[in-house]
Structure formats: C-alpha cells, structure tokens
Amino acid sequence: MKIFLTGGGGFIGSHICEALLSGRNQLIILDHFQRNALKYLEKPERDNLVIFKGDVTDYELLKHIVRSYRPEVIINLAAMAGIETVERRPLSCIETNFFGPYYLSKLALENDVDRLIHFSTSEVYGEVSDGSTEDAVTPIGPAKDARWSYASSKATGDHLILSFEKQHGLNGAVIRPFNIFGERQTGHGAISHFIVWALQGKNIKIYGDGSQVRAWCYVKNLVDATIKLIDAPDTGIFNIGDPRSPETIMALAEKIIELTGSTSETVCVPKRAVDVDYRVPNVDKAKKALEWAPTYGFEEGLKKTIDWYKSIDLGRETWREAIS
C-alpha cells in the first residue's frame, strides 16, 4: 500500500512510519524536519521510503506529491508541537492546522485517495475533559490567549474533514490523541521534560501545585489504533488515549524520579495563566468500532521511554534546548 504521511518525521510520525514500514508498505513522507525523530530508526530500504522536506501549507508541493505517487492513504500528522511554541507563533500554528487538512482533503477527492486520516487533539475539549465523548462540546478559550490558537484551529480542521465528507463524500476520519508519550519525543511535553531533568539530576519544574490530572497514553497504543483505522470503514472522530491510569502532574514527577533513581526534587513555579486542569478520555467508540483497546500500560510505557532516554547522549542532542 502507498501511504503519504505529512509530519512523518516527528515523534508520533516516526512510530507510525516504523510500524508501516515493517508491513512492507511504501511510504512518502513530508516534514520540515525542525525535529527529526526518523534518525533514530534503523535505516529502512530506500525503495520503501521517499522523503520530501517541506511544509503542509505548500499546496503546489502537496499536489506534486499526490499526483506523482498516487497514494491510497493520506495520514496528516503535520502540526506545531508544544504550547510554548504555539504561544510564540500563533499565526504559523493556525496556518498549519487550517491549510493542511483543507489542501489534503481537496487533493484526496481530486486524486481518488481511498482514505484520509487527520490527527486532531484532545485540546479541543478545553480546560476540563472528564470522559468527554467525540460528540462533546468543544469549549475553545478566548481569542486573546494565543494558547488557544492551537485548539481552535485544530477544531476547525475537524470541521473541514467532516464537511468534505458530508458535502463531497470524502472517506475521512479524525483521531483526537490524549497525552501521548514514548521514545523519541524530543520536543515540549511533561514526560520528556521530567525524564531529561531527572536523568541530569536537575530539579523538576512543575507549574502550579501539580494537582492537574492527565491520563497518559503510550505511543504504541496510538499506533495500533491508527493502523486499525486505515482499513476500517468508519468515518468521523475517534478519541484515542488510555483512561486506565490518570495521574496528577506531581505524582508523575515523583514516579519518574523513583524509576530513574534520580536525586532530583520537585519545584513548584507559578501556574500558567491558561492550563488544562483535568483530562481523561472516553474511548468507547474506538473500542467498539475498531475493536481496539490500549494494551501497553502506563508504567510499562514509562519504563521503555526512560530506557530510551538513557540510551542516547543528552549532552549532544540538538533538540536538548527545547527541554532543558
């Protein structure tokens, strides 16, 4: 199968690429490679992989790739990662999250692509998501807070996919991931920050009192759901996450200190003006429609992730500034 992945060089993208390449698919990847998680994979056979460096907002490049390679499936993973980055570059965030799904939906219809899978975000559920289903209200915050430019533009992308489906018959599906973590996460994120700080013996910085709750999902659980969704007949939106083991941010930090054997201590700093206080998904739809459920547990995934960070040279990695 020919599969075109935008954002395929990122953290999640690299894991999806790894799984798809093991199945002998042909992959076409587009990424700007500001972070390159693909470099950590064993070098794949070149006849199975074509890589383009570019941006999902470049319509002419997207058109060239789709028309030249005729993919059967498009997976759109392109997005700006990290709240800190979004707050600095809100316009770039909106452009990526709007034009990506719009251009790809248009090209999918014009070129008889069998399936389009678009990655959204659990951020669309706002500051509190306690078992939110896919039909729940998406309470986007005020426009004056740049942080919400990510969630609001992602929600618009969801509307685009569903509108192309309703009006033009696009065979599209939307994944809303909930707090994914794992090996090769080299940008902003609580788990990646905490592990690096713990391994370096630095104090672990926590915004507020650490009572914020997340249900963390190991990346291979998300990969399993994505593979199932490629062949599934279902359209619409799917929450993908692991509701089994919600943790406070403070408990997460303490667990990472314990598992790494670190001498680090937790240090509370002023809470961000806008933050998510509680986020635990409802994944009943995915369980029923895709016959999927998270199989990797939180602590199992956390140990694998810690082992990976131990295996690389943190002092030499070019992405280290983002989490140090």
N, C-alpha and C positions, 0 to 999 in steps of 0.2 A: 504494500500500500504506500502511496505517496502522501506525505503529510507535511504541511507547511506550518512551522511554528514561529510566530513573532514573539520576541522576548525569550527565545530559546536558550540564550546564553546565561540567563540569570539563575538564581538559586533553585526555584521550583522548576524552571525550564530545563535545567541540567538533569534533574532527576527524571523528568518525563522523557527527555532525549535518551537517557541511559536505558530506560525500560523499552522504549520503542525500537531502539537500535538492536537490542537483544532479540527482538522479534523479527529481525531482518526486514524492517520497513525501510523505505528511502525517505530521508528527512531533508527538508530545505529549511534552513534557519536564518532568520533576520534578527539582528540585535545591534545596538550601538556599542556594546561591549565596554561601557564605562566600568562595569564589573564583569569579570569573565569567570564564571564557575565551571565552564566546559573544560578549562585547562586541567582540572583535577580528575577528569575521566581518563581511562585508558584510551589511547589513540584509536579511534574507530577506523574501519576500512573506508578509504576516501570515496569509493563508488557508492557507498550508502549515505553519504552526507555531503551536502552543499551548503556553504555558509556565505551569507551576504552581510556586510557591515552597512548599516543604515538605520533609518528611523521609520516607524509605523505611520508617521504623518506625511511621508513622501509617497504620494499617490502614484506617480509615474513609476517609481521603483516597485511598489506593490503590484502594479498592473503588469510590469515586465516579468516579475517572478511568477505570478499566477498564470499568465498566458504562455510563458515559456515552459513551465514544468508541469502544468495541469494537475495540481494536487487533488486528491479525492477528499481530503480532510484539511481544514484550517483550524489551528488552535491559537487563539490570541491571548498571549501572556504578557504583552507589552504594557508596562505601567511604570510610573515613577515610584520607587521604593523609599519608604521612610518618612515619617511625619516631619522630621527636621528639614528634609529636602523639599517636601511639599510646601512647607511654610516659607521657604526661601524662593521657590519658583512655582507659584500657584498657576500662572498662565501656561507654562510648559506642561504642567500636570493636566490641566483641562484639555489642552490641545491633544495630548496623547490619548486621553480617555474618551474623547469625543470622536476625533477623526479616525482613530484605529478601528473601532467597531463599525463605523459608518462606511469607510472605504472597503473594508474586508467583506461586509455584508453585500455591498454593491457588486464587488468583483466575484463573490461566490455565486450570486444569481446569474451574472453575465457569462460565467465560465463553467456552469453546471457542476459546481463543487457539491459533493454529496452531503457534507456535514460541516458545520461551523460551531466550534465550542469557544465561548468567550469567558474569560476569567474576570469576575467582578470582585467584590469584597464584602466582608461582614460589617465594615464601617458604615454601610448604608443604613444599618439598624439604629444608628445613633449612640448616645451615651450609655444606654442600658438595653441589653438584649438578653432576656431571660427565657430561653427556649423559643425564640422567635421562629415562626414558620416562614416559608417563602412568600406567603401572602400577607405578612405583617406590614404595617405601615412603616415607611422609611422616613424617620423624622430628621431631616438634614438640618444642621445648625445654621446660625446667622451668617450672611454673606461677608460680614466684616471680619470674621475669623477665617484666615487663609487655610487653616487646618481642614475645614470642611470642603474646600475646593476638590479634594480627592474623592470624598464620599459622594458629593453631589454630581460630579462628572462621571463617576462610576455608575451611579443610579441612572444617569442619562444614557450611558452605554447599554444598560439593561433594557431600557425602554426602546432603544434603537433596534436591538436584536429581536425583541418581541413584536415590534411594529413591522419590521421586514418580514417576519414570519406571518403575521396576520394579513398584511396587505399584499405581499408578493409570494408567499409560500416558502420562504427560506426555511431550511431544515437546521434550525439553530438551537443551541442550549447554552445556559448560563450557569457557571459554577461560582458560588459565593464561599470562598475559603474562610475558615475561622482559625486564626492564630497558628499558622503553620511554622514548624521549626525542623531543623535537622542539619545534617552535614552540608557544608558548602554555603551556608548562609553567611555572606560576607558583608552585609550592609547593616542598616539600623534594625534593631529588634532586641527585646528584653533578654531573650535567652542567649543570643550571640554576644551581646554586651556582657552579660553576667559571667558567662563561661570564660571569656577572654580575660576579664578583670580578675576572676578567681585564679586562673592559671598563672597570672602575672603577680598575684599577691596584692593587688590593689583593692582598695575599698570599693564595695558595690553601691553605686548611687541609686537611690530609689526616690521617685517623685511622690511627694505626699507621705502618708503613713504606711503605704504598702498594702492597704486593705482592698485595693482594686482586684477584681476577680477575673481570671481568664481560664478557659478550657483549652489547653494546648493540644495540638494535633500533629503527630509525627508525619513528616513529609511523604513517606511511602504509603500511608493510608490515603492521602490525596491522590497520589499517582494511581493507585488501584482503582479509585473511583473514576478518574479521568479515562483510563483505558476502557472501563466498562461503558462509559458514556459515549465513546466513539461509535460503538456498534449498537447502542440502544436506540429504539425507535422514538423514545420520549423527547419532547421539547420542553421549553420553559426553564425555570430557575431551580437550582439544586443547592441547598446548604450542604457543605462538606466540612466536617470537623469531628471532634471527639468529645462528646459531652460527659464521658465517664469519670473524669478526674479533675474537676475545677480546682484551681489553686489561687490563693492570693499572691500578689507580687512579692510580698515579704517571704511567704513560705517557699516560693520558687527560688528566691535568692539563697535562703538557708539550705535548701536541698542541694543546690549547685555547690555551695561551699562544702557541704558534707561529702558529696560524691567526688569532688576534686581533691579533697583533703587539704583545702586551702586555709591559709591564715587570714584571709580577707575578713573584713567586718562590713556590716550593712550600715549605710549612712543615709539618713533621710534629708532630702532637699525640698525646697518649696514646690508644691504641686503645680503642674502646668495649668494655665487658665482654662483650657479645654482638655478634657480627658475622658476616656471611657471607663465607667465605674464597674460595670458588670457585663460579661459577655460569655454566654454558654449557648450552644446551638441546639436546634431541633433538627435531627437528620432522618426523621421518619420517612420522608418522601424518597430519599435516596435508598434507604433500606428496602423499601417496598418495590420501587420502580426498577432499581439497578441490581437488586439482591446484593447490596454492598453493606458492609459494616466495618468500622475500624478494627483491625486485627493486631496492630502494634500498640502496646500500651505506652503510657506517658513516660514512666521511669525507664522502660526498655529503650525507647527512642532517645531519651535524655542521655543515657549511658553511651549509646552509639555516637551521639553528637559530641559528647565530651571527648571520647576516644579519638574522633576525627581531628578536633582542635589540638589535641595533644600530638598528633602525628605530623603537623605542619609547623613551619618556623614562623611564629607570630612576629618575630622581630624583623622579618624580611618582606612580609606581605604588603603590597602597595595599598590594599584596602584598609589597612590597620587604622589609619587616621579616622576613618568613619566610626570606629567603635572604641577608640582609646581616649 
